[in-house]
Amino acid sequence: MSQITEEQLKTLQEKVGAINNAQAQLGGLEIQKHQLLHQVGQVQGELQEFQAELEKEYGKVSINIQDGSYEPIKEEEDVPVSELAKA
């Protein structure tokens, strides 16, 4: 059986090893990504629940998340489309 040189074998092994290492790292990153996406979804759900609690207590308001101040949200009246066309 014929063989490649020791130097060629070493180079080949290094290149294949580098690819395998990179693929393993990518797999780890994909797992972290999946976990973070799950975490974001969970926190978004918690935020929606908390916003519902705040709305029960304060009504429909816009809250400044920097200083906690809030002001009522002005709801637009239902205006018939025919009225909008006249404006």
ROVEX-564273 format. One record per atom (N, C-alpha, C, CB): residue number from 1; x, y, z; atom name; residue in three letters. Coordinates in steps of 0.1 Angstrom, whole numbers, plus 2048, in hexadecimal, padded with zeros to 3 digits. Glycine has a CB too. Example, Ala and Ser with C-alpha at 12.3 -4.5 7.8 and 13.67 -1.06 7.14 Angstrom:
2
{1, {884, 7C7, 84E}, "N", "Ala"}
{1, {87B, 7D3, 84E}, "CA", "Ala"}
{1, {884, 7DF, 84E}, "C", "Ala"}
{1, {871, 7D3, 85A}, "CB", "Ala"}
{2, {880, 7EA, 847}, "N", "Ser"}
{2, {889, 7F5, 847}, "CA", "Ser"}
{2, {881, 800, 84F}, "C", "Ser"}
{2, {88D, 7FA, 839}, "CB", "Ser"}
***
This chain:
87
{1, {808, 7F4, 800}, "N", "Met"}
{1, {800, 800, 800}, "CA", "Met"}
{1, {809, 80C, 800}, "C", "Met"}
{1, {7F6, 800, 80C}, "CB", "Met"}
{2, {805, 816, 7F8}, "N", "Ser"}
{2, {80C, 823, 7F8}, "CA", "Ser"}
{2, {808, 82D, 802}, "C", "Ser"}
{2, {80B, 829, 7EA}, "CB", "Ser"}
{3, {810, 836, 806}, "N", "Gln"}
{3, {80D, 83F, 811}, "CA", "Gln"}
{3, {812, 84D, 80D}, "C", "Gln"}
{3, {813, 83B, 81E}, "CB", "Gln"}
{4, {80A, 857, 812}, "N", "Ile"}
{4, {80F, 865, 811}, "CA", "Ile"}
{4, {81B, 867, 81A}, "C", "Ile"}
{4, {804, 870, 813}, "CB", "Ile"}
{5, {822, 872, 819}, "N", "Thr"}
{5, {82D, 875, 822}, "CA", "Thr"}
{5, {828, 878, 830}, "C", "Thr"}
{5, {836, 880, 81C}, "CB", "Thr"}
{6, {831, 877, 839}, "N", "Glu"}
{6, {82D, 87A, 847}, "CA", "Glu"}
{6, {829, 889, 848}, "C", "Glu"}
{6, {839, 877, 851}, "CB", "Glu"}
{7, {830, 892, 841}, "N", "Glu"}
{7, {82D, 8A0, 842}, "CA", "Glu"}
{7, {81F, 8A2, 83C}, "C", "Glu"}
{7, {837, 8A8, 83A}, "CB", "Glu"}
{8, {81C, 89C, 831}, "N", "Gln"}
{8, {80F, 89D, 82B}, "CA", "Gln"}
{8, {804, 898, 834}, "C", "Gln"}
{8, {80E, 896, 81D}, "CB", "Gln"}
{9, {806, 88D, 83A}, "N", "Leu"}
{9, {7FD, 887, 844}, "CA", "Leu"}
{9, {7FA, 890, 84F}, "C", "Leu"}
{9, {802, 879, 849}, "CB", "Leu"}
{10, {805, 896, 855}, "N", "Lys"}
{10, {804, 89F, 860}, "CA", "Lys"}
{10, {7FB, 8AB, 85C}, "C", "Lys"}
{10, {812, 8A4, 865}, "CB", "Lys"}
{11, {7FE, 8B1, 850}, "N", "Thr"}
{11, {7F7, 8BC, 84B}, "CA", "Thr"}
{11, {7E8, 8B9, 849}, "C", "Thr"}
{11, {7FD, 8C2, 83E}, "CB", "Thr"}
{12, {7E5, 8AD, 843}, "N", "Leu"}
{12, {7D8, 8A9, 841}, "CA", "Leu"}
{12, {7D0, 8A7, 84E}, "C", "Leu"}
{12, {7D8, 89B, 839}, "CB", "Leu"}
{13, {7D7, 8A1, 858}, "N", "Gln"}
{13, {7D1, 89F, 865}, "CA", "Gln"}
{13, {7CE, 8AC, 86C}, "C", "Gln"}
{13, {7DA, 897, 86E}, "CB", "Gln"}
{14, {7D7, 8B6, 86B}, "N", "Glu"}
{14, {7D5, 8C3, 871}, "CA", "Glu"}
{14, {7C9, 8CA, 86A}, "C", "Glu"}
{14, {7E1, 8CC, 86F}, "CB", "Glu"}
{15, {7C8, 8C9, 85D}, "N", "Lys"}
{15, {7BD, 8D0, 856}, "CA", "Lys"}
{15, {7AF, 8CA, 85A}, "C", "Lys"}
{15, {7BF, 8CF, 847}, "CB", "Lys"}
{16, {7AF, 8BC, 85A}, "N", "Val"}
{16, {7A2, 8B5, 85E}, "CA", "Val"}
{16, {79F, 8B8, 86C}, "C", "Val"}
{16, {7A4, 8A6, 85B}, "CB", "Val"}
{17, {7A9, 8B8, 875}, "N", "Gly"}
{17, {7A7, 8BB, 883}, "CA", "Gly"}
{17, {7A2, 8C9, 885}, "C", "Gly"}
{17, {7B4, 8BA, 88B}, "CB", "Gly"}
{18, {7A7, 8D3, 87D}, "N", "Ala"}
{18, {7A2, 8E1, 87E}, "CA", "Ala"}
{18, {794, 8E2, 87A}, "C", "Ala"}
{18, {7AB, 8EA, 876}, "CB", "Ala"}
{19, {790, 8DB, 870}, "N", "Ile"}
{19, {782, 8DB, 86B}, "CA", "Ile"}
{19, {779, 8D5, 876}, "C", "Ile"}
{19, {780, 8D3, 85E}, "CB", "Ile"}
{20, {77D, 8C9, 87B}, "N", "Asn"}
{20, {775, 8C3, 886}, "CA", "Asn"}
{20, {774, 8CB, 892}, "C", "Asn"}
{20, {77C, 8B5, 88A}, "CB", "Asn"}
{21, {77E, 8D2, 896}, "N", "Asn"}
{21, {77E, 8DB, 8A1}, "CA", "Asn"}
{21, {774, 8E7, 89E}, "C", "Asn"}
{21, {78C, 8E1, 8A4}, "CB", "Asn"}
{22, {775, 8ED, 893}, "N", "Ala"}
{22, {76C, 8F8, 88F}, "CA", "Ala"}
{22, {75D, 8F3, 88F}, "C", "Ala"}
{22, {770, 8FE, 881}, "CB", "Ala"}
{23, {75B, 8E7, 88A}, "N", "Gln"}
{23, {74D, 8E2, 88A}, "CA", "Gln"}
{23, {748, 8E0, 898}, "C", "Gln"}
{23, {74D, 8D5, 882}, "CB", "Gln"}
{24, {751, 8DB, 8A1}, "N", "Ala"}
{24, {74D, 8D9, 8AF}, "CA", "Ala"}
{24, {749, 8E6, 8B5}, "C", "Ala"}
{24, {758, 8D1, 8B6}, "CB", "Ala"}
{25, {752, 8F0, 8B3}, "N", "Gln"}
{25, {74F, 8FD, 8B8}, "CA", "Gln"}
{25, {742, 903, 8B3}, "C", "Gln"}
{25, {75B, 907, 8B5}, "CB", "Gln"}
{26, {73F, 901, 8A6}, "N", "Leu"}
{26, {733, 906, 8A0}, "CA", "Leu"}
{26, {727, 8FF, 8A7}, "C", "Leu"}
{26, {733, 904, 891}, "CB", "Leu"}
{27, {728, 8F2, 8A9}, "N", "Gly"}
{27, {71D, 8EB, 8B0}, "CA", "Gly"}
{27, {71B, 8F1, 8BE}, "C", "Gly"}
{27, {721, 8DC, 8B1}, "CB", "Gly"}
{28, {725, 8F4, 8C5}, "N", "Gly"}
{28, {724, 8FA, 8D2}, "CA", "Gly"}
{28, {71D, 908, 8D1}, "C", "Gly"}
{28, {732, 8FB, 8D9}, "CB", "Gly"}
{29, {721, 90F, 8C7}, "N", "Leu"}
{29, {71B, 91D, 8C6}, "CA", "Leu"}
{29, {70C, 91B, 8C2}, "C", "Leu"}
{29, {722, 924, 8BA}, "CB", "Leu"}
{30, {709, 911, 8BA}, "N", "Glu"}
{30, {6FA, 90F, 8B7}, "CA", "Glu"}
{30, {6F2, 90C, 8C3}, "C", "Glu"}
{30, {6F9, 904, 8AC}, "CB", "Glu"}
{31, {6F8, 904, 8CC}, "N", "Ile"}
{31, {6F1, 900, 8D8}, "CA", "Ile"}
{31, {6EF, 90D, 8E1}, "C", "Ile"}
{31, {6FA, 8F6, 8E0}, "CB", "Ile"}
{32, {6FA, 915, 8E2}, "N", "Gln"}
{32, {6F9, 922, 8E9}, "CA", "Gln"}
{32, {6EE, 92B, 8E3}, "C", "Gln"}
{32, {706, 929, 8EA}, "CB", "Gln"}
{33, {6EE, 92C, 8D6}, "N", "Lys"}
{33, {6E4, 934, 8CF}, "CA", "Lys"}
{33, {6D6, 92F, 8D2}, "C", "Lys"}
{33, {6E6, 933, 8C0}, "CB", "Lys"}
{34, {6D4, 922, 8D2}, "N", "His"}
{34, {6C7, 91C, 8D5}, "CA", "His"}
{34, {6C3, 920, 8E3}, "C", "His"}
{34, {6C7, 90D, 8D3}, "CB", "His"}
{35, {6CC, 91E, 8EC}, "N", "Gln"}
{35, {6C9, 921, 8FA}, "CA", "Gln"}
{35, {6C5, 930, 8FC}, "C", "Gln"}
{35, {6D5, 91D, 903}, "CB", "Gln"}
{36, {6CD, 939, 8F5}, "N", "Leu"}
{36, {6CA, 947, 8F7}, "CA", "Leu"}
{36, {6BD, 94B, 8F0}, "C", "Leu"}
{36, {6D5, 94F, 8F0}, "CB", "Leu"}
{37, {6B9, 945, 8E5}, "N", "Leu"}
{37, {6AC, 947, 8DF}, "CA", "Leu"}
{37, {6A1, 943, 8E8}, "C", "Leu"}
{37, {6AB, 940, 8D1}, "CB", "Leu"}
{38, {6A3, 937, 8EE}, "N", "His"}
{38, {699, 933, 8F8}, "CA", "His"}
{38, {697, 93C, 904}, "C", "His"}
{38, {69C, 924, 8FD}, "CB", "His"}
{39, {6A3, 941, 909}, "N", "Gln"}
{39, {6A3, 94A, 914}, "CA", "Gln"}
{39, {69C, 958, 910}, "C", "Gln"}
{39, {6B1, 94D, 918}, "CB", "Gln"}
{40, {69F, 95D, 904}, "N", "Val"}
{40, {698, 969, 900}, "CA", "Val"}
{40, {689, 967, 8FF}, "C", "Val"}
{40, {69E, 96D, 8F2}, "CB", "Val"}
{41, {685, 95C, 8F9}, "N", "Gly"}
{41, {677, 959, 8F8}, "CA", "Gly"}
{41, {670, 959, 906}, "C", "Gly"}
{41, {674, 94C, 8F1}, "CB", "Gly"}
{42, {677, 952, 910}, "N", "Gln"}
{42, {671, 951, 91D}, "CA", "Gln"}
{42, {670, 95F, 923}, "C", "Gln"}
{42, {67A, 948, 926}, "CB", "Gln"}
{43, {67B, 967, 922}, "N", "Val"}
{43, {67A, 975, 928}, "CA", "Val"}
{43, {670, 97E, 921}, "C", "Val"}
{43, {688, 97B, 927}, "CB", "Val"}
{44, {66E, 97C, 914}, "N", "Gln"}
{44, {664, 983, 90D}, "CA", "Gln"}
{44, {656, 980, 913}, "C", "Gln"}
{44, {664, 981, 8FE}, "CB", "Gln"}
{45, {654, 973, 915}, "N", "Gly"}
{45, {647, 96F, 91B}, "CA", "Gly"}
{45, {645, 975, 929}, "C", "Gly"}
{45, {646, 960, 91C}, "CB", "Gly"}
{46, {650, 975, 931}, "N", "Glu"}
{46, {64F, 97B, 93E}, "CA", "Glu"}
{46, {64C, 98A, 93D}, "C", "Glu"}
{46, {65C, 979, 946}, "CB", "Glu"}
{47, {652, 991, 934}, "N", "Leu"}
{47, {650, 99F, 932}, "CA", "Leu"}
{47, {641, 9A2, 92E}, "C", "Leu"}
{47, {659, 9A4, 926}, "CB", "Leu"}
{48, {63C, 999, 925}, "N", "Gln"}
{48, {62E, 99B, 922}, "CA", "Gln"}
{48, {624, 99A, 92E}, "C", "Gln"}
{48, {62A, 991, 917}, "CB", "Gln"}
{49, {627, 990, 936}, "N", "Glu"}
{49, {61F, 98E, 942}, "CA", "Glu"}
{49, {621, 99A, 94B}, "C", "Glu"}
{49, {624, 981, 94A}, "CB", "Glu"}
{50, {62D, 99F, 94D}, "N", "Phe"}
{50, {62F, 9AB, 956}, "CA", "Phe"}
{50, {628, 9B7, 950}, "C", "Phe"}
{50, {63E, 9AE, 957}, "CB", "Phe"}
{51, {629, 9B9, 943}, "N", "Gln"}
{51, {622, 9C4, 93C}, "CA", "Gln"}
{51, {613, 9C4, 93F}, "C", "Gln"}
{51, {625, 9C5, 92D}, "CB", "Gln"}
{52, {60E, 9B8, 93F}, "N", "Ala"}
{52, {5FF, 9B6, 941}, "CA", "Ala"}
{52, {5FC, 9BA, 950}, "C", "Ala"}
{52, {5FB, 9A8, 93F}, "CB", "Ala"}
{53, {605, 9B7, 959}, "N", "Glu"}
{53, {603, 9BB, 967}, "CA", "Glu"}
{53, {604, 9CA, 968}, "C", "Glu"}
{53, {60E, 9B4, 970}, "CB", "Glu"}
{54, {60D, 9D0, 962}, "N", "Leu"}
{54, {60F, 9DF, 962}, "CA", "Leu"}
{54, {602, 9E6, 95C}, "C", "Leu"}
{54, {61B, 9E4, 95B}, "CB", "Leu"}
{55, {5FD, 9E0, 951}, "N", "Glu"}
{55, {5F1, 9E6, 94B}, "CA", "Glu"}
{55, {5E5, 9E5, 954}, "C", "Glu"}
{55, {5EE, 9DF, 93D}, "CB", "Glu"}
{56, {5E4, 9DA, 95B}, "N", "Lys"}
{56, {5D9, 9D8, 965}, "CA", "Lys"}
{56, {5DA, 9E3, 970}, "C", "Lys"}
{56, {5D9, 9CB, 96C}, "CB", "Lys"}
{57, {5E6, 9E6, 974}, "N", "Glu"}
{57, {5E8, 9F0, 97F}, "CA", "Glu"}
{57, {5E7, 9FE, 97A}, "C", "Glu"}
{57, {5F5, 9EE, 985}, "CB", "Glu"}
{58, {5ED, A02, 96E}, "N", "Tyr"}
{58, {5EE, A0F, 96A}, "CA", "Tyr"}
{58, {5E6, A13, 95D}, "C", "Tyr"}
{58, {5FD, A12, 967}, "CB", "Tyr"}
{59, {5E0, A09, 957}, "N", "Gly"}
{59, {5D8, A0B, 94B}, "CA", "Gly"}
{59, {5E2, A0B, 93F}, "C", "Gly"}
{59, {5D0, A18, 94B}, "CB", "Gly"}
{60, {5DD, A0F, 934}, "N", "Lys"}
{60, {5E6, A0F, 928}, "CA", "Lys"}
{60, {5EF, A1C, 928}, "C", "Lys"}
{60, {5DD, A0F, 91B}, "CB", "Lys"}
{61, {5FB, A19, 92B}, "N", "Val"}
{61, {605, A24, 92D}, "CA", "Val"}
{61, {612, A21, 925}, "C", "Val"}
{61, {608, A27, 93C}, "CB", "Val"}
{62, {619, A2B, 922}, "N", "Ser"}
{62, {626, A2A, 91C}, "CA", "Ser"}
{62, {630, A2D, 927}, "C", "Ser"}
{62, {628, A34, 910}, "CB", "Ser"}
{63, {639, A23, 92A}, "N", "Ile"}
{63, {642, A24, 936}, "CA", "Ile"}
{63, {650, A27, 930}, "C", "Ile"}
{63, {642, A18, 93E}, "CB", "Ile"}
{64, {657, A31, 936}, "N", "Asn"}
{64, {664, A34, 933}, "CA", "Asn"}
{64, {66D, A2A, 93B}, "C", "Asn"}
{64, {668, A43, 936}, "CB", "Asn"}
{65, {674, A21, 934}, "N", "Ile"}
{65, {67C, A17, 93C}, "CA", "Ile"}
{65, {689, A1D, 942}, "C", "Ile"}
{65, {680, A0C, 933}, "CB", "Ile"}
{66, {68C, A2A, 93F}, "N", "Gln"}
{66, {698, A30, 945}, "CA", "Gln"}
{66, {695, A35, 953}, "C", "Gln"}
{66, {69D, A3B, 93C}, "CB", "Gln"}
{67, {689, A3C, 954}, "N", "Asp"}
{67, {686, A42, 961}, "CA", "Asp"}
{67, {679, A3E, 968}, "C", "Asp"}
{67, {686, A51, 960}, "CB", "Asp"}
{68, {671, A35, 961}, "N", "Gly"}
{68, {665, A30, 967}, "CA", "Gly"}
{68, {659, A39, 965}, "C", "Gly"}
{68, {667, A2D, 975}, "CB", "Gly"}
{69, {65B, A44, 95F}, "N", "Ser"}
{69, {64F, A4D, 95D}, "CA", "Ser"}
{69, {646, A47, 953}, "C", "Ser"}
{69, {654, A5B, 959}, "CB", "Ser"}
{70, {639, A4B, 953}, "N", "Tyr"}
{70, {630, A45, 949}, "CA", "Tyr"}
{70, {626, A50, 946}, "C", "Tyr"}
{70, {629, A39, 94E}, "CB", "Tyr"}
{71, {61F, A4E, 93A}, "N", "Glu"}
{71, {614, A57, 936}, "CA", "Glu"}
{71, {60A, A4E, 92F}, "C", "Glu"}
{71, {619, A63, 92E}, "CB", "Glu"}
{72, {5FE, A52, 930}, "N", "Pro"}
{72, {5F3, A4A, 92A}, "CA", "Pro"}
{72, {5F5, A4A, 91A}, "C", "Pro"}
{72, {5E5, A50, 92D}, "CB", "Pro"}
{73, {5F1, A3E, 915}, "N", "Ile"}
{73, {5F1, A3D, 906}, "CA", "Ile"}
{73, {5E4, A42, 901}, "C", "Ile"}
{73, {5F4, A2E, 902}, "CB", "Ile"}
{74, {5E4, A4B, 8F8}, "N", "Lys"}
{74, {5D8, A50, 8F2}, "CA", "Lys"}
{74, {5D3, A47, 8E7}, "C", "Lys"}
{74, {5DA, A5F, 8ED}, "CB", "Lys"}
{75, {5C7, A41, 8E9}, "N", "Glu"}
{75, {5C2, A38, 8E0}, "CA", "Glu"}
{75, {5BB, A40, 8D5}, "C", "Glu"}
{75, {5B9, A2D, 8E6}, "CB", "Glu"}
{76, {5BD, A3C, 8C8}, "N", "Glu"}
{76, {5B7, A43, 8BD}, "CA", "Glu"}
{76, {5A8, A3E, 8BD}, "C", "Glu"}
{76, {5BE, A40, 8B0}, "CB", "Glu"}
{77, {5A0, A47, 8BA}, "N", "Glu"}
{77, {592, A43, 8B8}, "CA", "Glu"}
{77, {590, A3C, 8AB}, "C", "Glu"}
{77, {588, A50, 8B9}, "CB", "Glu"}
{78, {586, A33, 8AB}, "N", "Asp"}
{78, {582, A2C, 89F}, "CA", "Asp"}
{78, {57B, A36, 896}, "C", "Asp"}
{78, {579, A20, 8A1}, "CB", "Asp"}
{79, {582, A3A, 88B}, "N", "Val"}
{79, {57C, A44, 881}, "CA", "Val"}
{79, {579, A3C, 875}, "C", "Val"}
{79, {586, A4F, 87E}, "CB", "Val"}
{80, {56C, A3D, 870}, "N", "Pro"}
{80, {569, A35, 864}, "CA", "Pro"}
{80, {572, A3A, 858}, "C", "Pro"}
{80, {55A, A38, 861}, "CB", "Pro"}
{81, {574, A30, 850}, "N", "Val"}
{81, {57D, A33, 844}, "CA", "Val"}
{81, {578, A3E, 83C}, "C", "Val"}
{81, {57E, A26, 83B}, "CB", "Val"}
{82, {56A, A3F, 83B}, "N", "Ser"}
{82, {564, A4A, 833}, "CA", "Ser"}
{82, {568, A58, 839}, "C", "Ser"}
{82, {555, A49, 832}, "CB", "Ser"}
{83, {569, A59, 846}, "N", "Glu"}
{83, {56D, A65, 84D}, "CA", "Glu"}
{83, {57C, A69, 84A}, "C", "Glu"}
{83, {56B, A64, 85C}, "CB", "Glu"}
{84, {584, A5F, 849}, "N", "Leu"}
{84, {592, A61, 846}, "CA", "Leu"}
{84, {594, A67, 838}, "C", "Leu"}
{84, {59A, A54, 848}, "CB", "Leu"}
{85, {58C, A62, 82F}, "N", "Ala"}
{85, {58D, A67, 821}, "CA", "Ala"}
{85, {589, A75, 820}, "C", "Ala"}
{85, {584, A5E, 818}, "CB", "Ala"}
{86, {581, A7A, 829}, "N", "Lys"}
{86, {57D, A89, 828}, "CA", "Lys"}
{86, {588, A92, 82E}, "C", "Lys"}
{86, {570, A8B, 830}, "CB", "Lys"}
{87, {591, A8C, 836}, "N", "Ala"}
{87, {59B, A95, 83D}, "CA", "Ala"}
{87, {5A5, A9A, 834}, "C", "Ala"}
{87, {5A1, A8D, 848}, "CB", "Ala"}
***
